[in-house]
């Protein structure tokens, strides 16, 4: 698979994720769907705690799309971002290989 990554809800007692591994680049629509899937996969209280993180991650996906997507091949290393940055209870985005949000 040429395009791989995941969304992850992290915290003191929570670690849940949704991932992708596919031949074609991940579309912005599929990225939003995977993030929403993760949001619904975790308990409502945990999703509520991370509401700001989910919102910031969605905004990052949209901004990435407007700028041509994330191309890990050009970066030389995986993209790993946390929303909000530096928080224990957060949402992480990892693009390990390929292209995302086109």
Rosetta blueprint (number, residue, H / E / L):
1 X L
2 X L
3 X E
4 X E
5 X E
6 X E
7 X E
8 X E
9 X E
10 X E
11 X L
12 X L
13 X L
14 X L
15 X E
16 X E
17 X E
18 X E
19 X E
20 X E
21 X E
22 X E
23 X L
24 X L
25 X L
26 X E
27 X L
28 X H
29 X H
30 X H
31 X H
32 X H
33 X H
34 X H
35 X H
36 X H
37 X H
38 X H
39 X H
40 X H
41 X H
42 X L
43 X L
44 X H
45 X H
46 X H
47 X H
48 X H
49 X H
50 X L
51 X H
52 X H
53 X H
54 X H
55 X H
56 X H
57 X H
58 X H
59 X H
60 X H
61 X H
62 X H
63 X H
64 X H
65 X H
66 X H
67 X L
68 X L
69 X L
70 X E
71 X E
72 X H
73 X H
74 X H
75 X H
76 X L
77 X L
78 X L
79 X E
80 X E
81 X E
82 X E
83 X E
84 X L
85 X L
86 X L
87 X L
88 X L
89 X L
90 X E
91 X E
92 X E
93 X E
94 X E
95 X E
96 X E
97 X E
98 X L
99 X E
100 X E
101 X L
102 X L
